[in-house]
Amino acid sequence: MNNVTCSNTTIDKLVTEDIVLIIFLSCFPCITIAGNILVIFTVLKRHKFRQKANVFVVSLAVTDIAVAIFVMSFSILQQFGNMSWLTLKSVCLLSFSLDVMFTSTSIFHLMCMTVDRYIAICLPFRYHNLMCNRSVITLLIICWLLPVVISFGLIFGEVHNIGIQETKQCSNTCSFIVNIYYAVICGVTVFYIPSAFMLVCNLKILRNVRANRRNLCKLSKCILQQNEILMKREVKVARTIAIMLSCFFLCWLPFFVLTIVDTLMNYKAEKPTVLVITWLGYMNSTINPYLYYFLNKPPCKNSCNIKLCCFGSFCKKKRNVYVLQHLNIQSLRHGF
């Protein structure tokens, strides 16, 4: 979500530093588009990835591609372009709305994927009932519809500009200056509530993973190899969750804190500071595909065959233990 401060100078010619910065920033939309196209191709190509949970993955990839095309690219034009049509009020409102919409949609998709992982790992017996087709469609509708209301509904209604029209006007720039009410509403709805929800869910996931690892340690030595495979998977799950939370908060927390603080301080934040923090939030769309797939590469076929053979021989002796462990494996697969 762009939060560009007013500038009193007009840049007629790009200096060397600006050209270098444009080239540098232009790399991120390309990396974002390439990574998310690869994610979509992987989901559609590999049969093992065709799971209900990956509907959110594909939708998130489409959202992040839209962030790269409509948000990152326009932000570069907005910061360094010198074209008159960029400062038209309708163009500015459209760019602000697309900015808020797609970045908010990306965050909501992360929350839905957290819900899917929580149910798959913590409530494996109820996963298929809770995450039915109707539930998935409902969550997707919320992911796309709520950001439209927050962005197009409030921005084109100029709710964000109430009370500051006379104090903050930029005649020669396309500046997104919001009042404290919009900053709080948008921050709480888009970031703080989803962040708190994801934090609680992931803490419960980590607790469940640790409990499963302790239960695996109690199994007999005849399934030691299977025990080690499952424990390694659970450690990988915990590691991915920690990386996901760290990257998400690192990318978005500075922006939403600055949005409210800058409003309370009468918009005194420097333009370079706002630019860096804004693009740091955009980077979350760049790292999403690598975060959810390249950190969770599927095991090789040989490892899978060894695991299934070991598990199959064990189930002949202890059928009940097999059922419970099989459900745990399926829950982990649905989670990642």
TORKOL-4160 file (C-alpha; in steps of 0.2 Angstrom, whole numbers, padded with zeros to 4 digits, m for minus):
336
<pt num="1" X="0000" Y="0000" Z="0000"/>
<pt num="2" X="0008" Y="0016" Z="m0006"/>
<pt num="3" X="0010" Y="0030" Z="0006"/>
<pt num="4" X="0019" Y="0043" Z="m0004"/>
<pt num="5" X="0023" Y="0059" Z="0004"/>
<pt num="6" X="0022" Y="0076" Z="m0004"/>
<pt num="7" X="0037" Y="0083" Z="m0013"/>
<pt num="8" X="0040" Y="0101" Z="m0017"/>
<pt num="9" X="0052" Y="0098" Z="m0031"/>
<pt num="10" X="0048" Y="0092" Z="m0049"/>
<pt num="11" X="0061" Y="0081" Z="m0057"/>
<pt num="12" X="0063" Y="0085" Z="m0076"/>
<pt num="13" X="0078" Y="0074" Z="m0079"/>
<pt num="14" X="0083" Y="0058" Z="m0071"/>
<pt num="15" X="0100" Y="0058" Z="m0063"/>
<pt num="16" X="0112" Y="0043" Z="m0063"/>
<pt num="17" X="0106" Y="0038" Z="m0046"/>
<pt num="18" X="0088" Y="0038" Z="m0051"/>
<pt num="19" X="0092" Y="0027" Z="m0066"/>
<pt num="20" X="0101" Y="0014" Z="m0056"/>
<pt num="21" X="0087" Y="0014" Z="m0043"/>
<pt num="22" X="0074" Y="0011" Z="m0057"/>
<pt num="23" X="0084" Y="m0003" Z="m0064"/>
<pt num="24" X="0086" Y="m0011" Z="m0047"/>
<pt num="25" X="0068" Y="m0009" Z="m0042"/>
<pt num="26" X="0062" Y="m0016" Z="m0059"/>
<pt num="27" X="0071" Y="m0032" Z="m0055"/>
<pt num="28" X="0058" Y="m0036" Z="m0042"/>
<pt num="29" X="0043" Y="m0036" Z="m0052"/>
<pt num="30" X="0052" Y="m0048" Z="m0064"/>
<pt num="31" X="0057" Y="m0060" Z="m0050"/>
<pt num="32" X="0040" Y="m0059" Z="m0043"/>
<pt num="33" X="0031" Y="m0064" Z="m0059"/>
<pt num="34" X="0044" Y="m0077" Z="m0063"/>
<pt num="35" X="0043" Y="m0086" Z="m0046"/>
<pt num="36" X="0024" Y="m0086" Z="m0045"/>
<pt num="37" X="0022" Y="m0092" Z="m0063"/>
<pt num="38" X="0034" Y="m0106" Z="m0058"/>
<pt num="39" X="0022" Y="m0110" Z="m0043"/>
<pt num="40" X="0007" Y="m0111" Z="m0054"/>
<pt num="41" X="0016" Y="m0122" Z="m0066"/>
<pt num="42" X="0022" Y="m0133" Z="m0053"/>
<pt num="43" X="0004" Y="m0135" Z="m0045"/>
<pt num="44" X="m0004" Y="m0139" Z="m0062"/>
<pt num="45" X="0010" Y="m0150" Z="m0068"/>
<pt num="46" X="0014" Y="m0162" Z="m0054"/>
<pt num="47" X="0000" Y="m0173" Z="m0049"/>
<pt num="48" X="0005" Y="m0174" Z="m0031"/>
<pt num="49" X="0002" Y="m0156" Z="m0029"/>
<pt num="50" X="m0016" Y="m0157" Z="m0035"/>
<pt num="51" X="m0024" Y="m0155" Z="m0018"/>
<pt num="52" X="m0038" Y="m0144" Z="m0012"/>
<pt num="53" X="m0026" Y="m0134" Z="m0001"/>
<pt num="54" X="m0016" Y="m0128" Z="m0016"/>
<pt num="55" X="m0031" Y="m0118" Z="m0023"/>
<pt num="56" X="m0026" Y="m0105" Z="m0010"/>
<pt num="57" X="m0008" Y="m0107" Z="m0017"/>
<pt num="58" X="m0013" Y="m0103" Z="m0035"/>
<pt num="59" X="m0024" Y="m0089" Z="m0030"/>
<pt num="60" X="m0010" Y="m0081" Z="m0020"/>
<pt num="61" X="0002" Y="m0083" Z="m0034"/>
<pt num="62" X="m0011" Y="m0074" Z="m0046"/>
<pt num="63" X="m0012" Y="m0060" Z="m0033"/>
<pt num="64" X="0006" Y="m0058" Z="m0031"/>
<pt num="65" X="0008" Y="m0057" Z="m0050"/>
<pt num="66" X="m0005" Y="m0043" Z="m0050"/>
<pt num="67" X="0005" Y="m0035" Z="m0036"/>
<pt num="68" X="0020" Y="m0035" Z="m0047"/>
<pt num="69" X="0011" Y="m0029" Z="m0063"/>
<pt num="70" X="m0001" Y="m0016" Z="m0056"/>
<pt num="71" X="0007" Y="m0011" Z="m0040"/>
<pt num="72" X="0026" Y="m0012" Z="m0041"/>
<pt num="73" X="0027" Y="m0006" Z="m0059"/>
<pt num="74" X="0015" Y="0009" Z="m0057"/>
<pt num="75" X="0025" Y="0013" Z="m0041"/>
<pt num="76" X="0041" Y="0015" Z="m0051"/>
<pt num="77" X="0032" Y="0026" Z="m0064"/>
<pt num="78" X="0024" Y="0036" Z="m0050"/>
<pt num="79" X="0041" Y="0039" Z="m0041"/>
<pt num="80" X="0052" Y="0043" Z="m0056"/>
<pt num="81" X="0040" Y="0046" Z="m0071"/>
<pt num="82" X="0037" Y="0064" Z="m0077"/>
<pt num="83" X="0021" Y="0061" Z="m0087"/>
<pt num="84" X="0006" Y="0072" Z="m0084"/>
<pt num="85" X="m0007" Y="0058" Z="m0084"/>
<pt num="86" X="0001" Y="0051" Z="m0069"/>
<pt num="87" X="m0005" Y="0065" Z="m0058"/>
<pt num="88" X="m0023" Y="0065" Z="m0064"/>
<pt num="89" X="m0035" Y="0062" Z="m0049"/>
<pt num="90" X="m0044" Y="0047" Z="m0057"/>
<pt num="91" X="m0027" Y="0039" Z="m0061"/>
<pt num="92" X="m0021" Y="0042" Z="m0044"/>
<pt num="93" X="m0036" Y="0035" Z="m0035"/>
<pt num="94" X="m0036" Y="0020" Z="m0047"/>
<pt num="95" X="m0018" Y="0016" Z="m0043"/>
<pt num="96" X="m0021" Y="0018" Z="m0024"/>
<pt num="97" X="m0036" Y="0007" Z="m0025"/>
<pt num="98" X="m0026" Y="m0007" Z="m0034"/>
<pt num="99" X="m0012" Y="m0005" Z="m0022"/>
<pt num="100" X="m0022" Y="m0007" Z="m0007"/>
<pt num="101" X="m0033" Y="m0021" Z="m0015"/>
<pt num="102" X="m0019" Y="m0033" Z="m0021"/>
<pt num="103" X="m0008" Y="m0031" Z="m0006"/>
<pt num="104" X="m0023" Y="m0034" Z="0006"/>
<pt num="105" X="m0028" Y="m0049" Z="m0004"/>
<pt num="106" X="m0011" Y="m0056" Z="m0003"/>
<pt num="107" X="m0011" Y="m0054" Z="0016"/>
<pt num="108" X="m0028" Y="m0062" Z="0017"/>
<pt num="109" X="m0022" Y="m0077" Z="0007"/>
<pt num="110" X="m0008" Y="m0080" Z="0019"/>
<pt num="111" X="m0021" Y="m0080" Z="0033"/>
<pt num="112" X="m0032" Y="m0093" Z="0024"/>
<pt num="113" X="m0017" Y="m0104" Z="0021"/>
<pt num="114" X="m0013" Y="m0103" Z="0039"/>
<pt num="115" X="m0031" Y="m0109" Z="0043"/>
<pt num="116" X="m0029" Y="m0123" Z="0031"/>
<pt num="117" X="m0012" Y="m0129" Z="0039"/>
<pt num="118" X="m0020" Y="m0127" Z="0057"/>
<pt num="119" X="m0035" Y="m0138" Z="0053"/>
<pt num="120" X="m0024" Y="m0151" Z="0043"/>
<pt num="121" X="m0011" Y="m0153" Z="0057"/>
<pt num="122" X="m0021" Y="m0150" Z="0073"/>
<pt num="123" X="m0038" Y="m0156" Z="0068"/>
<pt num="124" X="m0033" Y="m0170" Z="0055"/>
<pt num="125" X="m0049" Y="m0180" Z="0058"/>
<pt num="126" X="m0060" Y="m0166" Z="0054"/>
<pt num="127" X="m0050" Y="m0159" Z="0039"/>
<pt num="128" X="m0061" Y="m0165" Z="0025"/>
<pt num="129" X="m0077" Y="m0160" Z="0033"/>
<pt num="130" X="m0071" Y="m0142" Z="0038"/>
<pt num="131" X="m0061" Y="m0139" Z="0022"/>
<pt num="132" X="m0075" Y="m0144" Z="0010"/>
<pt num="133" X="m0077" Y="m0136" Z="m0007"/>
<pt num="134" X="m0090" Y="m0124" Z="0000"/>
<pt num="135" X="m0078" Y="m0118" Z="0014"/>
<pt num="136" X="m0063" Y="m0116" Z="0001"/>
<pt num="137" X="m0075" Y="m0105" Z="m0010"/>
<pt num="138" X="m0081" Y="m0095" Z="0004"/>
<pt num="139" X="m0063" Y="m0091" Z="0010"/>
<pt num="140" X="m0058" Y="m0086" Z="m0008"/>
<pt num="141" X="m0073" Y="m0074" Z="m0009"/>
<pt num="142" X="m0068" Y="m0066" Z="0007"/>
<pt num="143" X="m0050" Y="m0064" Z="0001"/>
<pt num="144" X="m0055" Y="m0055" Z="m0014"/>
<pt num="145" X="m0071" Y="m0046" Z="m0009"/>
<pt num="146" X="m0066" Y="m0038" Z="0007"/>
<pt num="147" X="m0050" Y="m0029" Z="0000"/>
<pt num="148" X="m0062" Y="m0022" Z="m0014"/>
<pt num="149" X="m0072" Y="m0014" Z="m0001"/>
<pt num="150" X="m0057" Y="m0007" Z="0009"/>
<pt num="151" X="m0049" Y="m0001" Z="m0007"/>
<pt num="152" X="m0061" Y="0005" Z="m0020"/>
<pt num="153" X="m0076" Y="0008" Z="m0009"/>
<pt num="154" X="m0067" Y="0019" Z="0004"/>
<pt num="155" X="m0054" Y="0027" Z="m0008"/>
<pt num="156" X="m0065" Y="0032" Z="m0022"/>
<pt num="157" X="m0077" Y="0038" Z="m0008"/>
<pt num="158" X="m0062" Y="0048" Z="m0002"/>
<pt num="159" X="m0065" Y="0042" Z="0015"/>
<pt num="160" X="m0046" Y="0042" Z="0017"/>
<pt num="161" X="m0045" Y="0061" Z="0013"/>
<pt num="162" X="m0058" Y="0068" Z="0025"/>
<pt num="163" X="m0051" Y="0082" Z="0036"/>
<pt num="164" X="m0035" Y="0083" Z="0027"/>
<pt num="165" X="m0040" Y="0090" Z="0010"/>
<pt num="166" X="m0035" Y="0108" Z="0015"/>
<pt num="167" X="m0019" Y="0104" Z="0025"/>
<pt num="168" X="m0011" Y="0092" Z="0013"/>
<pt num="169" X="m0012" Y="0095" Z="m0006"/>
<pt num="170" X="0001" Y="0091" Z="m0019"/>
<pt num="171" X="m0003" Y="0099" Z="m0036"/>
<pt num="172" X="0011" Y="0091" Z="m0045"/>
<pt num="173" X="0012" Y="0074" Z="m0038"/>
<pt num="174" X="0001" Y="0058" Z="m0035"/>
<pt num="175" X="0002" Y="0057" Z="m0016"/>
<pt num="176" X="m0008" Y="0045" Z="m0005"/>
<pt num="177" X="m0011" Y="0054" Z="0011"/>
<pt num="178" X="m0023" Y="0046" Z="0023"/>
<pt num="179" X="m0031" Y="0052" Z="0039"/>
<pt num="180" X="m0030" Y="0043" Z="0055"/>
<pt num="181" X="m0047" Y="0035" Z="0054"/>
<pt num="182" X="m0042" Y="0026" Z="0038"/>
<pt num="183" X="m0025" Y="0022" Z="0044"/>
<pt num="184" X="m0032" Y="0013" Z="0059"/>
<pt num="185" X="m0046" Y="0005" Z="0050"/>
<pt num="186" X="m0035" Y="m0002" Z="0036"/>
<pt num="187" X="m0021" Y="m0007" Z="0048"/>
<pt num="188" X="m0032" Y="m0016" Z="0060"/>
<pt num="189" X="m0042" Y="m0025" Z="0046"/>
<pt num="190" X="m0028" Y="m0029" Z="0034"/>
<pt num="191" X="m0013" Y="m0032" Z="0046"/>
<pt num="192" X="m0016" Y="m0032" Z="0065"/>
<pt num="193" X="m0030" Y="m0044" Z="0066"/>
<pt num="194" X="m0024" Y="m0056" Z="0053"/>
<pt num="195" X="m0006" Y="m0056" Z="0061"/>
<pt num="196" X="m0013" Y="m0060" Z="0078"/>
<pt num="197" X="m0024" Y="m0073" Z="0071"/>
<pt num="198" X="m0009" Y="m0081" Z="0061"/>
<pt num="199" X="0002" Y="m0080" Z="0076"/>
<pt num="200" X="m0010" Y="m0089" Z="0088"/>
<pt num="201" X="m0013" Y="m0103" Z="0074"/>
<pt num="202" X="0005" Y="m0105" Z="0071"/>
<pt num="203" X="0010" Y="m0106" Z="0089"/>
<pt num="204" X="m0003" Y="m0120" Z="0091"/>
<pt num="205" X="0004" Y="m0129" Z="0076"/>
<pt num="206" X="0021" Y="m0129" Z="0083"/>
<pt num="207" X="0014" Y="m0136" Z="0099"/>
<pt num="208" X="0006" Y="m0149" Z="0090"/>
<pt num="209" X="0021" Y="m0153" Z="0080"/>
<pt num="210" X="0031" Y="m0155" Z="0096"/>
<pt num="211" X="0018" Y="m0166" Z="0104"/>
<pt num="212" X="0018" Y="m0177" Z="0089"/>
<pt num="213" X="0037" Y="m0179" Z="0090"/>
<pt num="214" X="0036" Y="m0184" Z="0108"/>
<pt num="215" X="0024" Y="m0197" Z="0104"/>
<pt num="216" X="0035" Y="m0204" Z="0090"/>
<pt num="217" X="0049" Y="m0206" Z="0102"/>
<pt num="218" X="0039" Y="m0218" Z="0112"/>
<pt num="219" X="0037" Y="m0230" Z="0098"/>
<pt num="220" X="0046" Y="m0246" Z="0097"/>
<pt num="221" X="0064" Y="m0248" Z="0090"/>
<pt num="222" X="0057" Y="m0259" Z="0075"/>
<pt num="223" X="0051" Y="m0243" Z="0067"/>
<pt num="224" X="0066" Y="m0232" Z="0071"/>
<pt num="225" X="0069" Y="m0228" Z="0052"/>
<pt num="226" X="0051" Y="m0222" Z="0050"/>
<pt num="227" X="0052" Y="m0212" Z="0066"/>
<pt num="228" X="0067" Y="m0203" Z="0060"/>
<pt num="229" X="0058" Y="m0199" Z="0044"/>
<pt num="230" X="0043" Y="m0192" Z="0052"/>
<pt num="231" X="0053" Y="m0182" Z="0065"/>
<pt num="232" X="0063" Y="m0174" Z="0051"/>
<pt num="233" X="0047" Y="m0169" Z="0042"/>
<pt num="234" X="0040" Y="m0161" Z="0058"/>
<pt num="235" X="0056" Y="m0151" Z="0061"/>
<pt num="236" X="0054" Y="m0145" Z="0043"/>
<pt num="237" X="0036" Y="m0140" Z="0046"/>
<pt num="238" X="0042" Y="m0130" Z="0062"/>
<pt num="239" X="0056" Y="m0122" Z="0052"/>
<pt num="240" X="0045" Y="m0116" Z="0038"/>
<pt num="241" X="0032" Y="m0109" Z="0050"/>
<pt num="242" X="0046" Y="m0099" Z="0059"/>
<pt num="243" X="0053" Y="m0093" Z="0042"/>
<pt num="244" X="0035" Y="m0088" Z="0036"/>
<pt num="245" X="0031" Y="m0078" Z="0051"/>
<pt num="246" X="0048" Y="m0069" Z="0052"/>
<pt num="247" X="0047" Y="m0064" Z="0034"/>
<pt num="248" X="0029" Y="m0058" Z="0035"/>
<pt num="249" X="0032" Y="m0047" Z="0050"/>
<pt num="250" X="0048" Y="m0041" Z="0043"/>
<pt num="251" X="0040" Y="m0036" Z="0027"/>
<pt num="252" X="0024" Y="m0028" Z="0033"/>
<pt num="253" X="0026" Y="m0023" Z="0051"/>
<pt num="254" X="0037" Y="m0007" Z="0048"/>
<pt num="255" X="0024" Y="m0001" Z="0035"/>
<pt num="256" X="0009" Y="m0002" Z="0045"/>
<pt num="257" X="0017" Y="0005" Z="0060"/>
<pt num="258" X="0024" Y="0020" Z="0049"/>
<pt num="259" X="0007" Y="0023" Z="0042"/>
<pt num="260" X="m0001" Y="0027" Z="0059"/>
<pt num="261" X="0014" Y="0035" Z="0067"/>
<pt num="262" X="0017" Y="0047" Z="0052"/>
<pt num="263" X="m0002" Y="0052" Z="0052"/>
<pt num="264" X="0000" Y="0056" Z="0071"/>
<pt num="265" X="0016" Y="0066" Z="0067"/>
<pt num="266" X="0008" Y="0077" Z="0054"/>
<pt num="267" X="0016" Y="0067" Z="0039"/>
<pt num="268" X="0034" Y="0071" Z="0043"/>
<pt num="269" X="0042" Y="0055" Z="0037"/>
<pt num="270" X="0055" Y="0058" Z="0024"/>
<pt num="271" X="0052" Y="0052" Z="0006"/>
<pt num="272" X="0066" Y="0039" Z="0005"/>
<pt num="273" X="0061" Y="0031" Z="0021"/>
<pt num="274" X="0043" Y="0029" Z="0015"/>
<pt num="275" X="0049" Y="0022" Z="m0001"/>
<pt num="276" X="0060" Y="0009" Z="0007"/>
<pt num="277" X="0047" Y="0004" Z="0019"/>
<pt num="278" X="0034" Y="0003" Z="0006"/>
<pt num="279" X="0044" Y="m0008" Z="m0005"/>
<pt num="280" X="0049" Y="m0019" Z="0009"/>
<pt num="281" X="0030" Y="m0023" Z="0010"/>
<pt num="282" X="0030" Y="m0027" Z="m0008"/>
<pt num="283" X="0044" Y="m0039" Z="m0006"/>
<pt num="284" X="0032" Y="m0051" Z="0003"/>
<pt num="285" X="0024" Y="m0055" Z="m0014"/>
<pt num="286" X="0042" Y="m0058" Z="m0021"/>
<pt num="287" X="0047" Y="m0071" Z="m0007"/>
<pt num="288" X="0030" Y="m0080" Z="m0006"/>
<pt num="289" X="0033" Y="m0093" Z="m0020"/>
<pt num="290" X="0050" Y="m0097" Z="m0013"/>
<pt num="291" X="0044" Y="m0097" Z="0004"/>
<pt num="292" X="0030" Y="m0110" Z="0001"/>
<pt num="293" X="0038" Y="m0122" Z="m0011"/>
<pt num="294" X="0057" Y="m0121" Z="m0012"/>
<pt num="295" X="0058" Y="m0123" Z="0006"/>
<pt num="296" X="0047" Y="m0138" Z="0005"/>
<pt num="297" X="0053" Y="m0148" Z="m0009"/>
<pt num="298" X="0045" Y="m0165" Z="m0010"/>
<pt num="299" X="0056" Y="m0180" Z="m0005"/>
<pt num="300" X="0064" Y="m0191" Z="m0018"/>
<pt num="301" X="0055" Y="m0206" Z="m0024"/>
<pt num="302" X="0067" Y="m0218" Z="m0016"/>
<pt num="303" X="0064" Y="m0210" Z="0001"/>
<pt num="304" X="0046" Y="m0212" Z="m0002"/>
<pt num="305" X="0047" Y="m0230" Z="m0007"/>
<pt num="306" X="0058" Y="m0234" Z="0008"/>
<pt num="307" X="0045" Y="m0225" Z="0020"/>
<pt num="308" X="0030" Y="m0234" Z="0012"/>
<pt num="309" X="0038" Y="m0251" Z="0013"/>
<pt num="310" X="0043" Y="m0248" Z="0031"/>
<pt num="311" X="0026" Y="m0242" Z="0036"/>
<pt num="312" X="0017" Y="m0255" Z="0027"/>
<pt num="313" X="0027" Y="m0269" Z="0036"/>
<pt num="314" X="0023" Y="m0261" Z="0052"/>
<pt num="315" X="0005" Y="m0260" Z="0049"/>
<pt num="316" X="0003" Y="m0278" Z="0048"/>
<pt num="317" X="0008" Y="m0280" Z="0066"/>
<pt num="318" X="0000" Y="m0265" Z="0074"/>
<pt num="319" X="m0015" Y="m0259" Z="0064"/>
<pt num="320" X="m0021" Y="m0246" Z="0076"/>
<pt num="321" X="m0004" Y="m0237" Z="0077"/>
<pt num="322" X="m0003" Y="m0237" Z="0058"/>
<pt num="323" X="m0020" Y="m0228" Z="0056"/>
<pt num="324" X="m0015" Y="m0215" Z="0069"/>
<pt num="325" X="0002" Y="m0212" Z="0061"/>
<pt num="326" X="m0005" Y="m0212" Z="0043"/>
<pt num="327" X="m0018" Y="m0198" Z="0048"/>
<pt num="328" X="m0003" Y="m0188" Z="0055"/>
<pt num="329" X="0006" Y="m0190" Z="0039"/>
<pt num="330" X="m0009" Y="m0185" Z="0028"/>
<pt num="331" X="m0011" Y="m0170" Z="0040"/>
<pt num="332" X="0006" Y="m0164" Z="0037"/>
<pt num="333" X="0005" Y="m0166" Z="0018"/>
<pt num="334" X="m0011" Y="m0156" Z="0018"/>
<pt num="335" X="m0003" Y="m0143" Z="0028"/>
<pt num="336" X="0012" Y="m0141" Z="0016"/>
